[in-house]
Amino acid sequence: MSWRMLAVIAVAAITLAGLAWLLPATFAPNQRAVPPPVTTSALQMSAAEVQQTVQEVLALTLPDLGGQRQSIAQWRGKILVVNYWASWCAPCIEEMPAFSRLQTRYAEQGVQFVGIGIDELENMRTFVRKTPVAYPLLLAELGKGQQAGQQVKGLPYTLIIDREGRLAESRLGRFDEAALEKVLQQLLQQSIRR
């Protein structure tokens, strides 16, 4: 095994250990979360387990900032970018302007961004007053029995679901605008060919 591979393994182990240490303070004590897949291979999840996670996300019905319940399923058939975020998460806040630009740029082509806040409602409302976004923000209900699809181990966490309801990409950590736009363009090209 090369020294580069050992370095990658060591960095990954340290990162995971750090997340495991920090996250209990992030969520309420009895709401400790189990992660959705970062990548299928990283967590050694089967394709069926990955798809189950996507189905759980698509089955969510959560309140928006005005208290109206919104079903994620209303966006089936679109390229869906689901971003878990919080107002206190610096990388989350850094990527949101890019997400707004991409939402505006690709909305007419069938791309829909949705933010799911792992936060307090009033914090999210205050954030949006200062930094408006061009896509809906929903409030996770971690303590109300609707945990499936809301179990995240770190923030920001982004899932990209294709038009057929399959996981196309996932990212734990900040999603670079150019990288995300490339994924969206590839998915749009695939849907044109079909």
C-alpha positions as CSV (number, residue, x, y, z in Angstrom):
1,M,0.0,0.0,0.0
2,S,1.4,3.4,-1.0
3,W,2.0,6.2,1.4
4,R,-0.6,8.2,-0.5
5,M,-3.2,5.6,0.2
6,L,-2.3,5.4,3.8
7,A,-2.5,9.2,4.1
8,V,-6.0,9.2,2.5
9,I,-7.1,6.4,4.9
10,A,-5.7,8.3,7.9
11,V,-7.3,11.6,6.9
12,A,-10.7,9.8,6.4
13,A,-10.4,8.1,9.8
14,I,-9.6,11.3,11.6
15,T,-12.4,13.2,9.8
16,L,-14.9,10.5,10.8
17,A,-13.7,10.4,14.4
18,G,-14.0,14.2,14.6
19,L,-17.5,14.1,13.2
20,A,-18.5,11.4,15.7
21,W,-17.1,13.5,18.5
22,L,-18.7,16.8,17.4
23,L,-22.1,15.7,16.3
24,P,-23.7,14.7,19.7
25,A,-23.5,18.3,20.7
26,T,-25.1,19.4,17.4
27,F,-28.3,17.4,17.8
28,A,-30.6,17.0,20.9
29,P,-29.4,14.0,23.0
30,N,-32.1,11.6,22.0
31,Q,-32.0,12.6,18.4
32,R,-28.6,11.3,17.4
33,A,-28.7,10.8,13.7
34,V,-27.6,8.0,11.4
35,P,-26.1,9.2,8.2
36,P,-27.5,8.8,4.7
37,P,-24.9,7.7,2.3
38,V,-21.9,9.9,1.5
39,T,-21.1,7.6,-1.3
40,T,-22.3,4.0,-1.7
41,S,-18.8,2.6,-1.4
42,A,-17.7,4.9,1.5
43,L,-20.3,3.4,3.8
44,Q,-20.5,0.1,1.9
45,M,-24.2,0.4,1.4
46,S,-26.0,-1.7,-1.2
47,A,-27.8,-0.1,-4.1
48,A,-31.0,-1.1,-2.4
49,E,-30.0,0.7,0.8
50,V,-29.1,3.8,-1.1
51,Q,-32.4,3.8,-3.0
52,Q,-34.3,3.3,0.3
53,T,-32.7,6.5,1.6
54,V,-33.8,8.4,-1.5
55,Q,-37.3,7.0,-1.1
56,E,-37.4,8.2,2.5
57,V,-36.4,11.7,1.4
58,L,-39.0,11.7,-1.3
59,A,-41.6,10.6,1.2
60,L,-41.0,13.6,3.6
61,T,-43.7,16.2,4.2
62,L,-42.2,19.1,6.2
63,P,-43.3,22.6,7.1
64,D,-42.0,25.6,5.2
65,L,-41.0,28.9,6.9
66,G,-44.7,30.0,6.8
67,G,-45.9,26.8,8.5
68,Q,-47.4,25.2,5.4
69,R,-46.6,21.6,5.0
70,Q,-44.8,20.7,1.8
71,S,-44.3,17.3,0.3
72,I,-40.9,16.6,-1.3
73,A,-42.8,14.3,-3.7
74,Q,-44.4,17.4,-5.4
75,W,-41.0,17.7,-7.2
76,R,-40.9,14.2,-8.5
77,G,-39.9,14.1,-12.2
78,K,-37.5,17.0,-11.7
79,I,-33.8,16.9,-11.0
80,L,-34.0,17.5,-7.2
81,V,-31.2,19.0,-5.2
82,V,-31.9,18.4,-1.5
83,N,-29.6,20.3,0.8
84,Y,-29.5,19.8,4.6
85,W,-28.2,23.0,6.2
86,A,-28.4,25.2,9.3
87,S,-28.0,28.9,9.9
88,W,-25.1,28.3,12.3
89,C,-23.2,26.2,9.7
90,A,-20.6,28.4,8.0
91,P,-20.1,26.1,4.9
92,C,-23.9,25.8,4.5
93,I,-24.2,29.6,4.4
94,E,-21.3,29.9,2.0
95,E,-22.9,27.5,-0.6
96,M,-26.4,28.9,-0.4
97,P,-25.9,31.9,-2.8
98,A,-24.5,29.5,-5.4
99,F,-27.5,27.2,-4.9
100,S,-29.8,30.2,-5.5
101,R,-28.0,31.2,-8.7
102,L,-28.2,27.6,-10.0
103,Q,-31.9,27.4,-9.0
104,T,-32.6,30.5,-11.0
105,R,-30.5,29.5,-14.0
106,Y,-31.9,25.9,-14.3
107,A,-35.5,26.2,-12.9
108,E,-37.1,26.3,-16.4
109,Q,-35.1,23.1,-17.3
110,G,-36.7,21.1,-14.5
111,V,-34.1,21.5,-11.7
112,Q,-35.5,22.1,-8.1
113,F,-33.4,22.9,-5.1
114,V,-34.9,22.3,-1.6
115,G,-33.2,23.2,1.7
116,I,-34.0,21.2,4.8
117,G,-33.0,23.1,7.9
118,I,-31.6,21.3,10.9
119,D,-32.3,24.4,12.9
120,E,-34.8,26.4,14.8
121,L,-37.6,28.0,12.8
122,E,-36.9,31.5,14.0
123,N,-33.2,31.1,13.2
124,M,-34.1,30.1,9.6
125,R,-36.5,33.0,9.2
126,T,-33.9,35.5,10.5
127,F,-31.3,34.1,8.1
128,V,-33.7,34.3,5.1
129,R,-34.6,37.9,5.9
130,K,-30.9,38.8,5.6
131,T,-30.0,36.4,2.8
132,P,-33.0,35.5,0.6
133,V,-32.8,32.3,-1.4
134,A,-34.5,31.3,-4.6
135,Y,-35.8,28.0,-3.5
136,P,-38.0,26.6,-0.7
137,L,-36.7,26.0,2.8
138,L,-38.3,23.4,4.9
139,L,-37.9,22.7,8.6
140,A,-36.7,19.2,9.7
141,E,-38.9,17.7,12.3
142,L,-36.3,15.5,14.0
143,G,-38.2,15.1,17.3
144,K,-41.7,14.3,15.8
145,G,-41.4,10.8,14.6
146,Q,-40.5,11.6,11.0
147,Q,-36.9,10.8,11.2
148,A,-36.5,8.7,7.9
149,G,-34.8,10.8,5.3
150,Q,-33.7,13.4,7.9
151,Q,-30.9,11.6,9.5
152,V,-27.7,13.5,8.7
153,K,-24.3,13.1,10.3
154,G,-22.8,16.4,9.2
155,L,-23.6,19.6,7.5
156,P,-24.0,20.7,4.8
157,Y,-25.2,17.5,3.2
158,T,-26.5,17.5,-0.4
159,L,-28.4,14.8,-2.3
160,I,-29.0,15.1,-6.0
161,I,-31.9,12.9,-7.2
162,D,-32.5,12.4,-10.9
163,R,-35.8,12.6,-12.7
164,E,-36.4,8.9,-12.2
165,G,-36.0,9.2,-8.5
166,R,-32.5,7.7,-8.3
167,L,-29.6,9.1,-6.4
168,A,-27.2,10.7,-8.9
169,E,-24.8,12.2,-6.4
170,S,-24.3,13.0,-2.7
171,R,-21.9,15.3,-1.0
172,L,-21.0,15.7,2.7
173,G,-19.5,19.2,3.0
174,R,-19.6,22.3,0.9
175,F,-20.6,21.7,-2.7
176,D,-18.6,23.9,-5.1
177,E,-20.8,25.8,-7.6
178,A,-18.8,24.7,-10.7
179,A,-18.8,21.0,-9.6
180,L,-22.5,21.1,-8.9
181,E,-23.3,22.8,-12.2
182,K,-21.4,20.1,-14.0
183,V,-23.5,17.4,-12.4
184,L,-26.7,19.3,-13.2
185,Q,-25.7,19.7,-16.8
186,Q,-24.8,16.0,-17.1
187,L,-28.2,15.0,-15.7
188,L,-30.0,17.5,-18.1
189,Q,-28.1,16.0,-21.0
190,Q,-29.0,12.5,-20.0
191,S,-32.7,13.4,-19.8
192,I,-32.6,15.0,-23.3
193,R,-31.2,11.8,-24.7
194,R,-34.0,9.7,-23.2
